[in-house]
Amino acid sequence: QVQLVESGGGLVQPGGSLRLSCAASGFTFSSYAMIWVRQAPGKGLERVSDINRGGDMTYYADAVKGRFIISRDNAKNTLYLQMNSLKPTDTGEYCCANPVLWNWGQGTQITVSS
């Protein structure tokens, strides 16, 4: 079955960096665009970043543009999100998803705090 498993979350100080990974299985990873979304405490779901099948087209929310980098390794069936210059407002649960098959990972928590 389709499975998406995130890793790499944790506690980081403002200005720090983290790299999230999303291991995909159960579908042909290279055939689908993928997305990262997040949900801050008490707030709704926010689309963070998208990447197309080949990895050469990306989208970033204004809130993360210039700080986050989405990438993928189709040979490893893995999606990444490099997060730099983290802010307290980046705190939340981050999930990867296949927007076509409508499958979501379980999420990984990011807390940005001093």
Z-matrix of the N, CA and C atoms (Angstrom, degrees):
N
C 1 1.443
C 2 1.526 1 109.23
N 3 1.320 2 115.55 1 163.17
C 4 1.457 3 120.80 2 179.49
C 5 1.520 4 109.46 3 -66.23
N 6 1.324 5 114.95 4 132.12
C 7 1.455 6 119.48 5 179.42
C 8 1.525 7 109.21 6 -141.59
N 9 1.322 8 115.21 7 135.04
C 10 1.457 9 122.98 8 175.85
C 11 1.520 10 107.14 9 -128.12
N 12 1.325 11 116.11 10 124.79
C 13 1.461 12 120.44 11 -176.09
C 14 1.524 13 109.05 12 -127.79
N 15 1.341 14 115.16 13 114.42
C 16 1.459 15 120.85 14 179.20
C 17 1.526 16 110.90 15 -87.70
N 18 1.314 17 114.43 16 153.77
C 19 1.461 18 121.23 17 173.94
C 20 1.525 19 108.71 18 -153.22
N 21 1.324 20 115.62 19 164.47
C 22 1.454 21 120.01 20 174.96
C 23 1.512 22 115.58 21 106.80
N 24 1.321 23 116.90 22 -1.63
C 25 1.456 24 119.17 23 179.99
C 26 1.517 25 111.97 24 -74.46
N 27 1.335 26 114.30 25 174.33
C 28 1.451 27 118.81 26 178.05
C 29 1.505 28 112.05 27 158.36
N 30 1.327 29 114.42 28 -166.35
C 31 1.460 30 122.49 29 179.81
C 32 1.526 31 108.48 30 -99.38
N 33 1.316 32 116.03 31 131.26
C 34 1.461 33 120.81 32 -179.43
C 35 1.521 34 109.11 33 -141.87
N 36 1.304 35 116.21 34 149.31
C 37 1.465 36 120.51 35 178.66
C 38 1.523 37 110.02 36 -78.65
N 39 1.311 38 117.11 37 153.77
C 40 1.469 39 120.22 38 175.04
C 41 1.529 40 110.36 39 -53.33
N 42 1.331 41 114.96 40 137.03
C 43 1.448 42 120.48 41 -176.89
C 44 1.511 43 114.19 42 90.44
N 45 1.314 44 116.23 43 -10.11
C 46 1.454 45 120.48 44 -179.00
C 47 1.515 46 113.36 45 -81.41
N 48 1.321 47 114.64 46 -176.52
C 49 1.469 48 121.19 47 -177.43
C 50 1.518 49 110.47 48 -132.33
N 51 1.307 50 114.19 49 152.23
C 52 1.462 51 122.05 50 172.48
C 53 1.517 52 108.31 51 -144.95
N 54 1.306 53 115.27 52 153.86
C 55 1.459 54 120.14 53 175.03
C 56 1.521 55 108.84 54 -123.89
N 57 1.315 56 115.71 55 119.01
C 58 1.458 57 121.15 56 176.56
C 59 1.522 58 110.08 57 -92.53
N 60 1.312 59 115.16 58 145.68
C 61 1.459 60 121.54 59 173.90
C 62 1.522 61 108.95 60 -123.60
N 63 1.313 62 115.36 61 151.74
C 64 1.463 63 121.59 62 176.90
C 65 1.515 64 106.97 63 -136.24
N 66 1.320 65 116.05 64 109.16
C 67 1.466 66 121.38 65 -179.97
C 68 1.517 67 108.91 66 -89.20
N 69 1.314 68 116.39 67 124.24
C 70 1.466 69 122.02 68 -176.69
C 71 1.516 70 111.08 69 -107.64
N 72 1.314 71 115.38 70 145.14
C 73 1.461 72 120.75 71 175.24
C 74 1.514 73 109.55 72 -153.65
N 75 1.326 74 115.89 73 161.62
C 76 1.456 75 120.26 74 176.75
C 77 1.519 76 115.01 75 88.85
N 78 1.319 77 117.26 76 -0.60
C 79 1.458 78 121.04 77 175.98
C 80 1.532 79 108.17 78 -153.46
N 81 1.328 80 115.85 79 167.09
C 82 1.458 81 120.48 80 -179.44
C 83 1.517 82 108.59 81 -80.60
N 84 1.315 83 114.95 82 93.85
C 85 1.469 84 122.66 83 -171.61
C 86 1.526 85 111.62 84 -53.55
N 87 1.318 86 117.15 85 -42.44
C 88 1.463 87 120.85 86 -174.61
C 89 1.524 88 113.08 87 -69.32
N 90 1.309 89 117.96 88 -8.33
C 91 1.465 90 121.36 89 -178.26
C 92 1.522 91 113.61 90 -93.21
N 93 1.327 92 117.27 91 -1.75
C 94 1.457 93 120.27 92 -173.40
C 95 1.515 94 113.03 93 -129.98
N 96 1.336 95 114.66 94 138.43
C 97 1.458 96 118.75 95 165.27
C 98 1.526 97 108.17 96 -65.22
N 99 1.311 98 115.16 97 155.03
C 100 1.459 99 120.34 98 -179.31
C 101 1.527 100 109.22 99 -133.28
N 102 1.307 101 115.59 100 157.74
C 103 1.455 102 120.32 101 -178.90
C 104 1.533 103 111.35 102 -135.67
N 105 1.314 104 115.03 103 157.55
C 106 1.467 105 123.18 104 167.38
C 107 1.536 106 106.95 105 -114.92
N 108 1.308 107 115.33 106 135.71
C 109 1.454 108 121.18 107 174.12
C 110 1.521 109 107.63 108 -128.89
N 111 1.323 110 115.82 109 164.53
C 112 1.453 111 119.61 110 177.67
C 113 1.519 112 109.39 111 -145.39
N 114 1.317 113 113.72 112 158.91
C 115 1.455 114 120.17 113 176.19
C 116 1.511 115 108.45 114 -136.23
N 117 1.315 116 115.42 115 115.05
C 118 1.451 117 120.94 116 177.11
C 119 1.521 118 109.13 117 -78.78
N 120 1.332 119 117.76 118 157.22
C 121 1.462 120 120.38 119 -179.94
C 122 1.525 121 111.90 120 -55.20
N 123 1.312 122 116.58 121 124.74
C 124 1.455 123 120.89 122 176.65
C 125 1.510 124 115.31 123 76.58
N 126 1.338 125 116.93 124 8.39
C 127 1.465 126 120.14 125 -178.00
C 128 1.517 127 110.27 126 -123.44
N 129 1.317 128 115.42 127 171.78
C 130 1.443 129 121.43 128 -178.90
C 131 1.513 130 112.61 129 -82.25
N 132 1.322 131 114.55 130 178.06
C 133 1.451 132 121.29 131 -179.97
C 134 1.526 133 109.99 132 -71.76
N 135 1.316 134 116.33 133 137.62
C 136 1.465 135 121.64 134 -179.23
C 137 1.523 136 109.42 135 -125.23
N 138 1.291 137 115.93 136 128.41
C 139 1.461 138 121.46 137 175.31
C 140 1.517 139 108.15 138 -73.79
N 141 1.318 140 117.64 139 124.71
C 142 1.456 141 121.98 140 -175.50
C 143 1.524 142 111.39 141 -100.10
N 144 1.318 143 116.23 142 -50.35
C 145 1.458 144 119.33 143 -173.60
C 146 1.522 145 110.97 144 -161.25
N 147 1.339 146 115.71 145 147.17
C 148 1.457 147 122.76 146 175.95
C 149 1.517 148 109.95 147 -124.57
N 150 1.313 149 115.37 148 157.76
C 151 1.457 150 120.49 149 172.44
C 152 1.524 151 108.43 150 -145.16
N 153 1.323 152 116.40 151 140.75
C 154 1.459 153 119.36 152 -178.38
C 155 1.535 154 110.27 153 -80.29
N 156 1.303 155 114.99 154 179.03
C 157 1.462 156 120.06 155 -173.74
C 158 1.517 157 112.70 156 -58.81
N 159 1.317 158 115.57 157 -42.59
C 160 1.457 159 119.99 158 -176.65
C 161 1.513 160 114.50 159 -84.49
N 162 1.311 161 116.51 160 -11.48
C 163 1.450 162 120.54 161 178.54
C 164 1.522 163 114.84 162 84.50
N 165 1.332 164 117.11 163 8.58
C 166 1.468 165 118.98 164 -177.02
C 167 1.522 166 113.11 165 -103.24
N 168 1.317 167 117.29 166 1.71
C 169 1.466 168 120.72 167 175.30
C 170 1.520 169 107.95 168 -132.05
N 171 1.327 170 114.69 169 131.23
C 172 1.455 171 120.24 170 -176.49
C 173 1.526 172 111.08 171 -135.00
N 174 1.310 173 113.98 172 160.15
C 175 1.467 174 121.99 173 174.78
C 176 1.525 175 107.49 174 -133.56
N 177 1.338 176 115.48 175 142.82
C 178 1.462 177 120.85 176 175.61
C 179 1.521 178 109.44 177 -134.24
N 180 1.300 179 114.75 178 139.10
C 181 1.457 180 119.42 179 170.73
C 182 1.525 181 108.62 180 -64.62
N 183 1.312 182 116.20 181 149.24
C 184 1.469 183 120.18 182 -179.41
C 185 1.529 184 111.63 183 -55.77
N 186 1.316 185 116.06 184 -33.97
C 187 1.467 186 120.12 185 -175.53
C 188 1.526 187 112.82 186 -66.25
N 189 1.340 188 117.07 187 -20.63
C 190 1.465 189 119.39 188 -176.24
C 191 1.523 190 112.63 189 -119.54
N 192 1.314 191 116.91 190 -4.75
C 193 1.460 192 120.98 191 -176.62
C 194 1.523 193 110.66 192 -58.98
N 195 1.316 194 115.76 193 133.10
C 196 1.458 195 120.82 194 -179.04
C 197 1.509 196 114.38 195 87.25
N 198 1.340 197 116.80 196 -10.05
C 199 1.467 198 120.51 197 -179.31
C 200 1.531 199 112.28 198 -117.51
N 201 1.317 200 116.98 199 -33.37
C 202 1.465 201 122.21 200 -177.83
C 203 1.524 202 109.38 201 -105.72
N 204 1.317 203 114.99 202 148.93
C 205 1.464 204 121.08 203 176.05
C 206 1.518 205 109.05 204 -133.39
N 207 1.327 206 115.98 205 121.50
C 208 1.456 207 120.82 206 176.42
C 209 1.523 208 108.69 207 -95.61
N 210 1.317 209 115.93 208 143.52
C 211 1.463 210 120.89 209 177.48
C 212 1.511 211 108.94 210 -153.92
N 213 1.313 212 115.19 211 170.78
C 214 1.458 213 119.91 212 178.91
C 215 1.522 214 110.14 213 -148.87
N 216 1.306 215 114.67 214 152.15
C 217 1.454 216 121.39 215 174.37
C 218 1.528 217 106.06 216 -123.28
N 219 1.302 218 116.51 217 99.01
C 220 1.456 219 119.99 218 -175.24
C 221 1.537 220 112.08 219 -67.51
N 222 1.319 221 116.71 220 -25.87
C 223 1.462 222 119.32 221 177.67
C 224 1.529 223 110.85 222 -69.48
N 225 1.324 224 116.19 223 -28.06
C 226 1.462 225 121.13 224 -179.63
C 227 1.522 226 112.58 225 -103.03
N 228 1.340 227 117.02 226 2.01
C 229 1.477 228 120.66 227 -178.53
C 230 1.528 229 111.72 228 53.20
N 231 1.313 230 115.62 229 44.54
C 232 1.457 231 120.20 230 -174.51
C 233 1.522 232 111.36 231 -133.74
N 234 1.319 233 114.52 232 136.63
C 235 1.455 234 124.27 233 175.99
C 236 1.529 235 107.78 234 -106.91
N 237 1.321 236 116.44 235 144.95
C 238 1.466 237 121.08 236 -178.35
C 239 1.529 238 110.73 237 -128.55
N 240 1.317 239 114.81 238 157.01
C 241 1.453 240 121.68 239 169.67
C 242 1.528 241 107.39 240 -141.14
N 243 1.317 242 115.96 241 107.21
C 244 1.460 243 121.65 242 174.93
C 245 1.515 244 107.88 243 -86.46
N 246 1.315 245 116.31 244 121.13
C 247 1.451 246 121.40 245 -176.37
C 248 1.528 247 109.06 246 -115.65
N 249 1.311 248 116.19 247 116.97
C 250 1.457 249 122.24 248 -178.71
C 251 1.525 250 110.55 249 -116.75
N 252 1.313 251 115.39 250 164.01
C 253 1.474 252 121.21 251 178.34
C 254 1.526 253 111.04 252 47.44
N 255 1.301 254 115.73 253 48.83
C 256 1.465 255 120.44 254 -174.63
C 257 1.527 256 111.55 255 -64.85
N 258 1.336 257 114.16 256 144.96
C 259 1.455 258 122.19 257 -179.65
C 260 1.526 259 108.96 258 -119.61
N 261 1.311 260 117.14 259 158.56
C 262 1.472 261 119.19 260 175.99
C 263 1.537 262 112.46 261 -56.48
N 264 1.319 263 116.69 262 -30.56
C 265 1.464 264 120.47 263 178.57
C 266 1.530 265 112.79 264 -70.49
N 267 1.327 266 117.75 265 -8.45
C 268 1.468 267 120.68 266 174.99
C 269 1.530 268 111.89 267 -84.61
N 270 1.303 269 116.85 268 -5.73
C 271 1.460 270 121.08 269 179.04
C 272 1.514 271 110.83 270 -59.68
N 273 1.341 272 115.78 271 135.65
C 274 1.450 273 119.90 272 178.36
C 275 1.506 274 111.55 273 160.66
N 276 1.330 275 114.22 274 -178.23
C 277 1.456 276 121.92 275 176.48
C 278 1.527 277 107.65 276 -93.64
N 279 1.323 278 115.94 277 126.14
C 280 1.463 279 121.55 278 -177.79
C 281 1.525 280 109.15 279 -108.66
N 282 1.309 281 115.52 280 130.77
C 283 1.463 282 121.80 281 179.70
C 284 1.517 283 110.34 282 -127.60
N 285 1.316 284 115.05 283 144.69
C 286 1.458 285 119.19 284 168.74
C 287 1.523 286 107.93 285 -98.22
N 288 1.314 287 115.87 286 155.95
C 289 1.457 288 119.14 287 -177.26
C 290 1.513 289 111.78 288 -153.79
N 291 1.316 290 113.85 289 151.55
C 292 1.451 291 121.91 290 169.71
C 293 1.526 292 105.65 291 -100.30
N 294 1.322 293 117.60 292 107.44
C 295 1.459 294 119.76 293 -172.40
C 296 1.525 295 114.53 294 -72.97
N 297 1.322 296 116.52 295 -14.47
C 298 1.466 297 119.62 296 179.40
C 299 1.525 298 109.97 297 -87.70
N 300 1.324 299 116.17 298 -49.07
C 301 1.460 300 120.73 299 178.31
C 302 1.526 301 111.43 300 -79.24
N 303 1.330 302 115.65 301 -11.38
C 304 1.471 303 122.26 302 179.07
C 305 1.520 304 110.68 303 57.93
N 306 1.313 305 115.17 304 50.42
C 307 1.451 306 121.17 305 174.91
C 308 1.525 307 109.25 306 -115.40
N 309 1.330 308 114.84 307 143.07
C 310 1.457 309 121.21 308 -174.85
C 311 1.515 310 109.64 309 -128.96
N 312 1.334 311 114.89 310 149.57
C 313 1.439 312 119.29 311 171.69
C 314 1.519 313 110.03 312 -78.82
N 315 1.327 314 114.98 313 177.61
C 316 1.467 315 119.76 314 -178.95
C 317 1.518 316 112.11 315 -81.46
N 318 1.317 317 116.60 316 -14.32
C 319 1.455 318 121.68 317 177.20
C 320 1.512 319 112.74 318 94.68
N 321 1.327 320 114.43 319 156.40
C 322 1.457 321 121.60 320 174.59
C 323 1.523 322 108.10 321 -137.03
N 324 1.314 323 116.20 322 136.90
C 325 1.463 324 121.65 323 -173.01
C 326 1.526 325 110.63 324 -86.66
N 327 1.324 326 114.62 325 132.39
C 328 1.461 327 122.35 326 173.20
C 329 1.517 328 107.73 327 -116.41
N 330 1.314 329 115.96 328 126.43
C 331 1.460 330 121.10 329 175.82
C 332 1.519 331 108.22 330 -124.75
N 333 1.323 332 114.73 331 120.43
C 334 1.465 333 120.60 332 179.12
C 335 1.518 334 107.54 333 -109.01
N 336 1.313 335 115.38 334 109.91
C 337 1.462 336 119.79 335 -174.78
C 338 1.511 337 109.67 336 -159.25
N 339 1.332 338 114.59 337 148.32
C 340 1.461 339 119.36 338 175.57
C 341 1.528 340 110.64 339 -94.08
